Amino acid sequence: MDLRAVGDGNENFIEAYPAVYDQMTNIGGCFNEIMEREAFDG
């Protein structure tokens, strides 16, 4: 999961994007994708 602290000074919250690594995932019946563990590295 990629987590980021986000805020504008008045409100603060954590924004997250879950991801499954090293497993094939079907995207909308159109194609298959395997997410590498390094996908979110800067």
N, C-alpha and C positions, 0 to 999 in steps of 0.2 A: 504494500500500500504506500502510495506517495502522499505524505502529509505536509501541509503548509499552514503556517499561522498567518491569518489575514485580518486586517483591521484598518479602520479609517479614523481612529481616535475616539469614536463614540461607541462603536461595537467591535467586538473581537470574536472570531470563530476559527475553527480548524476546517480546512477544505481537504478532502481526500479523494483519491482516485484508486480504487482497488484494481489489482491486476493479478492474473494467474500466470506464473512463470513456467516455462519448460513443458507445457501441455498444449496440445492442439485445441484451438477454439474455432468454431464455425461462426463466421460473421454474416448474419442475415441470409444464410443459405447461398451466398455468392462466392465466398472464398474461405480458406482456412488460414489461421495465423498461429504462429508459435512465438510468444513473447520471451525474449532473452532477458536474463537477470540484469544486464547492463543497460536496458532500455531507457531508464530514467536518469542515468549518470550524466552529469553535466559535461 
